[in-house]
Amino acid sequence: MSAARELIYGYDPICGWCYGAAPAVRAAAEVVPVRVVMAGLVTGDRVGPAAAMEGYVRGAAGRLRAVTGRAPSEAFFEWMRSPGAVADSGPPAVAVDAVRRERPGSALAFACAVTEAHYAEGMDPNDPGAYAPLLDRHAPGVVLPDIHDPGLQDAAFAEGREMGITAFPTFALRDGGRIAVLPTIYDPPALVAALGA
């Protein structure tokens, strides 16, 4: 892997398309370093009851499966309907950012694990305790700060917002001083090929 090249991965922890992209991003990480960058998909006035989004998510699930081979599980939809379930990118972004800062080499694995636990297992990303098994597996010893702290949420999103990332996932290849935005590719071999590897 060349240190002069990296894939910038515009990611959001509660983005279904990022769940679909996980296998491709993992394949990319085998040939080029991947930098996880967040900007916040569900923040501000978009934060609200998860149940209100169920119809939209169910409607998109078929397309997600057709394009990526992955779709939300029934456990995920059960979480959406559970009392008090809130769609909010902030808390899981703080968790991912904590790992990114303390264990940069584990950031991608942890980020993918968070999204997969949410969509495949119905993990509540607003529950600090839900991250314990993921931390044990991917970043042992990392202690999460208060994932509900608005200042930490803003800090987690700062780099992505400064880059102007507004769509998730976003792939951009940094090669030396140049950055080229890539098409969003969900097929692992096709993404690796697009990286010129």
Residue pairs with C-beta under 8 A, 6 or more apart in sequence:
1 31
1 32
1 33
2 32
3 33
4 175
4 176
5 32
5 33
5 173
5 174
5 175
5 176
5 195
6 32
6 33
6 34
6 35
6 173
6 174
7 25
7 28
7 29
7 32
7 33
7 34
7 35
7 171
7 172
7 173
7 174
7 195
8 35
8 37
8 163
8 170
8 171
8 172
8 173
8 174
8 179
9 25
9 34
9 35
9 36
9 37
9 108
9 169
9 170
9 171
10 37
10 38
10 39
10 160
10 163
10 165
10 167
10 168
10 169
10 170
10 171
10 172
11 18
11 36
11 37
11 38
11 96
11 111
11 115
11 168
11 169
12 18
12 38
12 39
12 40
12 41
12 42
12 89
12 93
12 168
13 38
13 89
13 92
13 93
13 95
13 96
13 111
13 114
13 115
13 118
13 125
14 41
14 42
14 87
14 88
14 89
14 92
14 115
14 118
14 125
15 41
15 115
15 168
15 169
16 57
16 60
16 61
16 64
16 72
16 119
17 64
17 68
17 168
17 169
17 184
18 115
18 168
18 169
19 64
19 68
19 70
19 72
19 115
19 116
19 118
19 119
19 120
20 64
20 67
20 68
20 69
20 70
20 186
21 68
21 169
21 184
21 186
22 70
22 112
22 115
22 116
23 68
23 69
23 70
23 186
23 188
24 185
24 186
24 187
24 188
24 190
24 191
25 34
25 108
25 112
25 169
25 191
26 108
26 112
26 188
27 188
27 189
27 191
27 192
28 34
28 171
28 188
28 191
28 192
28 195
29 108
30 192
31 192
31 195
31 197
32 173
32 195
32 197
34 108
35 107
36 96
36 100
36 107
36 108
36 111
37 159
37 160
37 163
37 165
38 89
38 93
38 96
38 97
38 156
38 157
38 159
38 160
39 157
39 160
39 161
39 163
39 165
39 166
39 168
40 89
40 90
40 93
40 153
40 157
40 160
40 161
41 89
41 168
42 87
42 88
42 89
43 88
43 89
43 90
43 153
43 157
46 87
47 86
47 87
47 88
47 90
48 86
48 87
49 85
49 86
49 87
50 79
50 80
50 81
50 82
50 85
50 86
50 87
51 80
51 81
51 85
52 87
53 80
53 87
54 77
54 80
54 81
57 72
57 77
57 80
58 77
61 71
61 72
62 71
64 70
64 71
64 72
65 71
67 186
68 186
70 119
72 119
73 119
73 120
73 121
73 122
75 120
75 121
75 122
76 118
76 119
76 120
76 121
76 122
77 122
78 122
79 85
79 118
79 122
79 123
79 124
82 124
85 124
85 126
86 126
88 125
88 126
89 157
90 147
90 148
90 150
90 153
90 156
91 125
91 126
91 128
91 147
91 148
91 153
92 114
92 118
92 125
92 126
92 147
93 153
93 156
93 157
94 144
94 145
94 146
94 147
94 148
94 149
94 152
94 153
94 156
95 110
95 114
95 125
95 128
95 131
95 144
95 147
96 107
96 110
96 111
96 114
96 156
97 152
97 155
97 156
98 142
98 143
98 144
98 145
99 106
99 107
99 110
99 111
99 135
99 138
99 139
99 142
100 107
100 111
102 139
102 142
103 110
103 139
103 142
106 138
106 139
109 138
110 134
110 135
110 138
110 139
113 134
113 137
113 138
114 123
114 125
114 131
114 134
117 123
117 130
117 134
118 125
123 130
124 130
126 147
126 148
128 144
128 146
128 147
131 144
135 142
135 144
145 152
146 152
167 184
169 184
170 181
170 184
171 181
171 182
171 183
171 184
171 185
171 191
172 179
172 180
172 181
172 182
173 179
173 180
173 182
173 195
182 191
182 194
182 195
183 194
185 191
185 194
